[in-house]
Amino acid sequence: MKVNFFNQTNQNIREYEKVIKNVFKTIELKKEFNIIFVDLAEIQRINKEFRHIDKPTDVISFALCDDEEYDKNQKELGDIFICIEKAFAQAAEYGHSKEREFAFLAVHGYLHLCGFDHQTKEEEKIMFEKQDEILNKAGITR
């Protein structure tokens, strides 16, 4: 699995990149995707433009192909945008490390790229169990 990182902020995010890379080493897919770190203003702009919600969020994913015709052999999955300020705030709010929050947001975004969702209770249960499975396998716990 190859993760490409892009930092559109002035924050040093190397330690979070390292944690995220280690999480995705536990997944044996031959896929590639991008993680783009952004600030509050940029994530709000993206959220407003693409989801019509005019407020910042923590993570937004854009799959290259999100319909039934998805080519399972496709090498690239898409892009995950993670808001650094939201990640910092949520780590403090939930009482765990920043590293765990960045790993969680990356896995959450990745699962969206893979077609998982949490619109219904049943979907949420499946997706959140998969998140926990990936994070636990990587040794990232609450």
C-alpha positions as CSV (number, residue, x, y, z in Angstrom):
1,M,0.0,0.0,0.0
2,K,1.4,3.4,-0.9
3,V,0.3,6.5,0.8
4,N,1.3,9.9,-0.7
5,F,1.3,12.8,1.7
6,F,0.8,16.5,1.0
7,N,0.9,19.2,3.6
8,Q,-0.9,22.4,2.8
9,T,-0.4,23.9,6.2
10,N,2.6,25.4,8.1
11,Q,2.5,22.6,10.7
12,N,5.1,19.9,11.0
13,I,3.3,16.6,10.4
14,R,6.1,14.2,9.9
15,E,5.4,12.2,13.1
16,Y,1.7,11.8,12.0
17,E,2.8,10.7,8.6
18,K,5.0,8.0,10.2
19,V,2.2,6.7,12.4
20,I,-0.2,6.6,9.4
21,K,2.4,4.8,7.2
22,N,2.8,2.2,10.0
23,V,-1.0,1.6,10.2
24,F,-1.3,1.0,6.5
25,K,1.6,-1.4,6.5
26,T,-0.8,-3.8,8.2
27,I,-3.2,-3.8,5.2
28,E,-2.1,-6.0,2.3
29,L,-3.8,-4.2,-0.6
30,K,-1.8,-3.1,-3.6
31,K,-3.5,0.3,-3.7
32,E,-2.4,3.9,-3.6
33,F,-4.1,7.0,-2.2
34,N,-3.3,10.5,-1.1
35,I,-3.6,12.2,2.3
36,I,-3.7,15.9,2.2
37,F,-3.3,17.9,5.5
38,V,-5.3,21.1,5.5
39,D,-6.3,23.9,7.9
40,L,-9.8,24.8,9.1
41,A,-10.5,27.3,6.4
42,E,-9.7,24.9,3.6
43,I,-11.6,21.9,5.0
44,Q,-14.6,24.3,5.5
45,R,-14.3,25.4,1.9
46,I,-14.2,21.8,0.6
47,N,-17.1,20.8,2.9
48,K,-19.2,23.7,1.6
49,E,-18.3,23.2,-2.1
50,F,-18.8,19.4,-2.2
51,R,-21.1,18.5,0.6
52,H,-23.0,21.9,0.9
53,I,-22.2,22.0,4.6
54,D,-20.7,25.4,5.5
55,K,-18.6,24.4,8.5
56,P,-15.3,22.7,9.1
57,T,-15.1,18.9,9.5
58,D,-12.3,16.5,10.5
59,V,-11.9,14.3,7.4
60,I,-13.3,14.2,3.9
61,S,-12.7,11.5,1.3
62,F,-13.0,11.6,-2.5
63,A,-12.9,8.2,-4.1
64,L,-11.8,8.1,-7.7
65,C,-14.6,5.8,-8.5
66,D,-17.6,5.4,-6.1
67,D,-20.2,3.6,-8.2
68,E,-21.1,0.0,-8.8
69,E,-18.8,-0.1,-11.8
70,Y,-15.7,0.2,-9.6
71,D,-12.7,-1.6,-11.2
72,K,-11.2,-3.8,-8.4
73,N,-7.9,-3.7,-10.3
74,Q,-7.7,0.1,-10.1
75,K,-4.4,1.1,-8.5
76,E,-5.5,4.5,-7.1
77,L,-8.3,4.9,-4.6
78,G,-8.5,8.7,-4.2
79,D,-7.8,11.5,-1.8
80,I,-8.3,12.0,1.9
81,F,-8.3,15.5,3.4
82,I,-7.5,15.7,7.1
83,C,-7.9,18.9,9.0
84,I,-5.0,19.3,11.4
85,E,-6.7,21.7,13.9
86,K,-9.8,19.4,14.1
87,A,-7.5,16.4,14.7
88,F,-5.7,18.2,17.5
89,A,-8.9,19.4,19.1
90,Q,-10.6,15.9,18.9
91,A,-7.5,14.2,20.4
92,A,-7.8,16.5,23.4
93,E,-11.6,16.1,23.6
94,Y,-11.6,12.3,23.4
95,G,-8.6,12.0,25.7
96,H,-6.2,10.2,23.5
97,S,-3.0,11.0,21.6
98,K,-2.8,13.1,18.5
99,E,-1.1,10.1,16.8
100,R,-4.1,8.0,17.5
101,E,-6.5,10.7,16.2
102,F,-4.5,11.1,12.9
103,A,-4.4,7.3,12.5
104,F,-8.2,7.0,13.2
105,L,-9.0,9.8,10.7
106,A,-6.8,8.2,8.0
107,V,-8.4,4.8,8.4
108,H,-11.8,6.3,8.5
109,G,-11.1,8.1,5.2
110,Y,-9.5,5.1,3.7
111,L,-12.6,2.9,4.4
112,H,-14.8,5.5,2.7
113,L,-12.5,5.3,-0.3
114,C,-13.1,1.5,-0.2
115,G,-16.8,2.0,-0.3
116,F,-17.7,1.7,3.4
117,D,-20.2,4.2,4.8
118,H,-22.1,4.9,8.1
119,Q,-25.4,6.3,6.9
120,T,-27.4,3.5,8.6
121,K,-26.8,1.8,12.0
122,E,-25.9,-1.4,10.2
123,E,-23.4,0.3,7.9
124,E,-22.0,2.2,10.9
125,K,-21.5,-1.1,12.8
126,I,-19.7,-2.7,9.9
127,M,-17.5,0.3,9.2
128,F,-16.6,1.0,12.8
129,E,-15.7,-2.7,13.5
130,K,-13.4,-2.6,10.5
131,Q,-11.8,0.7,11.7
132,D,-11.2,-0.9,15.1
133,E,-9.8,-4.1,13.5
134,I,-7.2,-2.1,11.4
135,L,-6.2,0.2,14.3
136,N,-5.9,-2.7,16.8
137,K,-3.8,-4.7,14.3
138,A,-1.4,-1.7,14.1
139,G,-1.3,-1.4,17.9
140,I,-3.2,1.9,17.9
141,T,-5.6,1.8,20.9
142,R,-7.6,4.4,22.8
